[in-house]
């Protein structure tokens, strides 16, 4: 007689990553994260002045954005751009309208955002 054995995988609860102290994105901010799913080092940008920001040059954040939270005023639009050195131009790679978030914005396995354009701050 052969006994049958059932292998059952235990149920594991999967929770989203919890922001570490000081890393939470506050209302009125656009937060860019180096890691997927809002993990790792982050930078925050408020909406004091709409316009284009070269985050690669101004914040040493070139090709480091893998996820974001757009908690700018409702309706504020953000465009994400990649600098294409071969063609020497900015190429749009993603868009967001607040409130919004994306846990994964990559292209070809590499982070993509070198510049952001913030439009009208929800006005």
Backbone bond lengths (Angstrom), bond angles and torsions (degrees), N, CA, C in turn:
res aa  C-N    CA-C-N  psi(-1)  N-CA   C-N-CA  omega(-1)  CA-C   N-CA-C  phi
1 X - - - 1.440 - - 1.529 109.00 -
2 X 1.300 116.14 133.03 1.454 122.19 -179.42 1.521 108.27 -110.31
3 X 1.306 115.47 128.58 1.474 119.63 179.23 1.513 109.17 -87.19
4 X 1.310 115.61 137.91 1.463 120.96 176.41 1.525 108.79 -90.05
5 X 1.297 115.26 136.88 1.468 120.68 179.78 1.515 107.86 -120.33
6 X 1.300 115.38 125.86 1.463 120.04 178.19 1.521 109.03 -96.63
7 X 1.318 116.25 126.60 1.461 120.80 175.87 1.517 107.58 -97.29
8 X 1.290 115.69 121.76 1.459 120.70 -178.81 1.512 108.60 -121.19
9 X 1.296 116.43 124.54 1.469 120.29 177.53 1.515 109.04 -74.03
10 X 1.312 117.34 135.72 1.461 119.34 179.02 1.517 110.95 -66.28
11 X 1.316 116.61 148.08 1.455 121.91 176.19 1.525 107.96 -75.82
12 X 1.300 116.37 126.93 1.463 120.95 -179.97 1.518 107.84 -121.52
13 X 1.302 116.44 125.34 1.466 120.32 177.36 1.521 109.18 -75.36
14 X 1.301 116.34 130.74 1.458 121.02 177.87 1.515 107.57 -108.40
15 X 1.300 116.01 116.76 1.460 121.15 179.83 1.509 109.86 -108.55
16 X 1.339 117.42 148.25 1.456 119.15 176.19 1.518 109.44 -64.95
17 X 1.343 116.95 154.20 1.451 119.48 -179.96 1.525 111.15 -58.63
18 X 1.297 115.26 142.28 1.458 120.76 177.64 1.514 108.03 -94.60
19 X 1.325 116.46 130.79 1.458 119.90 179.37 1.515 109.96 -63.64
20 X 1.303 115.63 138.31 1.452 120.18 176.79 1.516 108.75 -75.27
21 X 1.308 116.72 158.60 1.459 121.09 179.52 1.515 109.76 -52.97
22 X 1.314 115.97 131.15 1.452 121.15 179.63 1.512 114.16 87.17
23 X 1.349 118.46 -11.36 1.454 121.50 -177.51 1.526 113.19 -100.53
24 X 1.306 117.85 3.70 1.457 119.76 -178.11 1.520 110.48 -73.59
25 X 1.301 116.02 144.36 1.457 121.78 177.68 1.518 107.98 -90.00
26 X 1.307 115.80 123.79 1.463 120.74 -175.98 1.531 110.80 -93.85
27 X 1.334 116.90 157.33 1.462 119.65 174.43 1.533 109.75 -54.57
28 X 1.326 115.42 137.91 1.461 120.53 -179.35 1.518 113.77 92.72
29 X 1.342 117.50 4.23 1.463 120.66 -178.30 1.526 111.79 -121.75
30 X 1.322 114.65 151.74 1.455 123.12 166.26 1.517 104.95 -106.21
31 X 1.333 117.58 120.23 1.456 121.72 -177.69 1.521 109.39 -113.40
32 X 1.317 115.28 128.34 1.454 122.51 179.41 1.520 108.27 -111.00
33 X 1.327 116.09 132.76 1.459 121.66 -175.43 1.523 110.62 -117.96
34 X 1.319 115.37 140.30 1.456 120.43 178.34 1.529 111.41 -72.54
35 X 1.312 117.42 -31.68 1.458 120.88 -178.95 1.519 112.48 -95.25
36 X 1.324 114.52 164.27 1.456 120.16 173.07 1.522 108.68 -70.01
37 X 1.302 116.42 155.22 1.466 122.86 176.19 1.525 113.01 55.08
38 X 1.340 115.66 41.60 1.471 122.23 172.21 1.518 112.64 63.99
39 X 1.313 116.69 37.47 1.455 121.81 -177.21 1.528 109.52 -112.61
40 X 1.308 114.93 160.09 1.460 121.37 174.31 1.508 112.91 81.52
41 X 1.335 116.00 -169.95 1.465 120.17 -179.46 1.527 111.12 -57.57
42 X 1.317 115.41 150.07 1.466 120.67 -178.05 1.518 110.49 -141.68
43 X 1.326 115.27 155.58 1.461 121.04 169.33 1.522 106.84 -126.24
44 X 1.319 116.15 152.32 1.468 121.49 179.69 1.519 109.35 -123.49
45 X 1.318 115.72 144.10 1.462 122.58 178.07 1.514 107.70 -132.50
46 X 1.325 116.26 127.54 1.464 118.33 175.95 1.522 108.86 -91.55
47 X 1.304 115.86 -175.47 1.462 120.05 -174.24 1.525 110.71 -114.21
48 X 1.320 116.35 46.37 1.458 120.10 178.84 1.521 110.10 -66.83
49 X 1.327 115.99 -44.11 1.457 120.71 -178.30 1.522 109.68 -134.38
50 X 1.331 118.08 115.06 1.462 118.72 177.55 1.525 109.69 -67.03
51 X 1.318 116.15 158.94 1.457 120.88 178.03 1.513 111.36 144.22
52 X 1.331 114.88 -171.17 1.454 122.11 -178.54 1.525 109.93 -93.10
53 X 1.336 115.35 137.51 1.460 121.54 178.02 1.522 109.18 -128.05
54 X 1.311 116.57 123.21 1.455 121.96 176.19 1.526 106.51 -86.25
55 X 1.329 116.37 86.66 1.463 120.72 -175.42 1.526 111.78 -69.10
56 X 1.314 117.05 -21.49 1.458 120.29 174.84 1.516 111.18 -65.27
57 X 1.308 116.18 -43.17 1.462 121.03 -178.40 1.523 111.79 -86.39
58 X 1.337 117.30 -46.95 1.465 121.35 -173.62 1.527 113.14 -73.01
59 X 1.317 117.23 -33.00 1.463 120.75 -174.16 1.525 113.04 -120.91
60 X 1.334 117.91 8.50 1.467 121.84 -175.47 1.536 110.46 51.99
61 X 1.324 115.41 45.85 1.467 121.81 -173.81 1.532 110.39 -121.41
62 X 1.304 117.45 32.08 1.457 121.42 -178.31 1.523 111.30 -68.67
63 X 1.331 115.87 127.22 1.468 123.16 176.53 1.524 112.89 55.08
64 X 1.314 117.69 37.19 1.469 120.32 -178.35 1.526 113.65 -116.05
65 X 1.325 118.85 -9.13 1.466 120.41 -176.36 1.523 110.70 -82.36
66 X 1.334 116.11 115.15 1.461 121.01 176.19 1.524 112.02 -108.91
67 X 1.331 117.32 -18.84 1.465 120.94 177.26 1.528 108.07 -155.14
68 X 1.341 115.60 162.14 1.466 118.99 -179.73 1.514 111.06 -150.02
69 X 1.319 114.29 160.59 1.464 123.37 169.22 1.516 106.57 -127.00
70 X 1.318 116.80 122.60 1.457 122.16 179.23 1.525 107.97 -104.76
71 X 1.319 115.95 92.05 1.459 122.23 179.08 1.528 110.39 -107.33
72 X 1.332 115.70 25.85 1.464 120.76 174.68 1.529 108.04 -65.98
73 X 1.337 118.67 171.80 1.467 119.43 179.57 1.535 111.39 -52.49
74 X 1.336 117.50 141.75 1.469 120.98 -177.73 1.525 112.38 -50.12
75 X 1.316 115.38 134.08 1.458 121.97 179.62 1.520 113.99 91.97
76 X 1.323 117.79 -11.31 1.468 120.07 179.00 1.520 109.23 -66.49
77 X 1.327 115.30 128.64 1.455 120.92 -179.72 1.523 110.21 -98.22
78 X 1.331 115.17 140.51 1.463 121.87 176.54 1.519 107.89 -129.60
79 X 1.326 115.77 131.36 1.452 121.62 173.43 1.520 107.12 -109.93
80 X 1.334 116.06 138.33 1.464 122.34 177.71 1.527 107.69 -106.57
81 X 1.330 116.21 133.79 1.462 121.73 -176.99 1.523 111.45 -125.54
82 X 1.316 114.31 148.37 1.453 122.18 173.63 1.528 107.40 -113.36
83 X 1.327 116.45 137.57 1.460 119.84 175.94 1.523 107.95 -84.30
84 X 1.329 115.86 119.24 1.455 121.86 177.85 1.526 107.03 -97.24
85 X 1.328 115.83 100.53 1.456 120.80 -176.94 1.509 113.37 -65.89
86 X 1.344 117.53 -31.65 1.465 120.55 179.51 1.520 111.36 -64.05
87 X 1.330 115.80 -40.46 1.465 120.39 -178.83 1.523 111.83 -98.85
88 X 1.327 116.97 -4.99 1.462 123.56 -179.07 1.524 111.87 51.19
89 X 1.353 114.59 54.94 1.461 119.36 176.70 1.524 109.91 -154.92
90 X 1.335 115.13 161.37 1.461 122.25 176.26 1.521 108.73 -86.12
91 X 1.330 116.38 133.91 1.460 122.28 -178.55 1.533 108.06 -120.38
92 X 1.334 115.90 125.58 1.464 119.87 178.50 1.524 109.72 -67.46
93 X 1.354 115.28 133.51 1.462 119.52 -179.61 1.525 112.95 -121.23
94 X 1.332 117.52 -18.59 1.456 119.93 -179.47 1.518 109.37 -164.88
95 X 1.354 115.63 160.94 1.467 122.55 176.63 1.515 109.18 -136.60
96 X 1.323 114.75 157.19 1.459 120.07 178.43 1.522 109.02 -150.02
97 X 1.335 116.29 143.56 1.463 122.22 172.53 1.527 106.62 -123.14
98 X 1.325 115.73 122.62 1.478 120.94 -176.61 1.522 111.21 -67.51
99 X 1.320 116.10 144.88 1.465 128.20 -5.87 1.528 110.57 -80.07
100 X 1.321 115.38 142.15 1.459 120.08 -175.59 1.524 108.36 -162.06
101 X 1.312 115.97 159.20 1.454 121.10 171.87 1.515 109.11 -154.51
102 X 1.321 115.77 153.50 1.461 121.26 177.38 1.523 107.69 -139.94
103 X 1.314 116.15 124.21 1.455 120.35 -176.58 1.521 113.35 -84.83
104 X 1.369 117.34 -3.52 1.456 119.41 -174.03 1.522 109.86 -157.92
105 X 1.330 117.89 99.02 1.465 119.53 174.22 1.526 108.62 -125.17
106 X 1.306 115.46 88.75 1.459 120.68 178.78 1.525 109.85 -132.68
107 X 1.308 114.46 158.52 1.463 120.68 178.31 1.521 107.28 -133.16
108 X 1.304 117.63 119.62 1.448 120.51 178.57 1.521 113.72 64.26
109 X 1.326 117.14 25.66 1.444 120.27 177.52 1.517 114.68 83.40
110 X 1.318 118.55 -1.57 1.467 121.44 -179.54 1.519 109.51 -116.32
111 X 1.301 115.99 146.20 1.464 119.76 176.03 1.528 107.85 -62.08
112 X 1.317 116.21 151.61 1.459 118.12 -166.63 1.516 116.49 -120.90
113 X 1.287 120.21 -17.72 1.455 119.52 -166.95 1.524 112.90 -96.83
114 X 1.333 115.11 121.15 1.463 122.20 175.52 1.524 111.28 -109.44
115 X 1.331 116.27 -21.58 1.459 120.75 -177.48 1.514 110.99 -143.88
116 X 1.338 114.93 152.80 1.470 120.58 176.01 1.524 108.61 -133.04
117 X 1.317 115.27 146.57 1.458 121.33 173.08 1.520 107.01 -120.26
118 X 1.329 115.96 122.49 1.468 121.59 178.52 1.520 107.15 -105.36
119 X 1.344 115.73 126.09 1.453 122.07 -175.49 1.529 111.80 -103.52
120 X 1.248 119.24 122.59 1.473 130.63 166.12 1.524 118.74 52.92
121 X 1.300 119.90 3.13 1.467 123.36 174.56 1.525 114.02 51.99
122 X 1.320 117.05 36.46 1.456 121.60 175.33 1.513 114.78 79.34
123 X 1.312 118.39 8.26 1.477 121.15 -179.56 1.497 111.81 -84.97
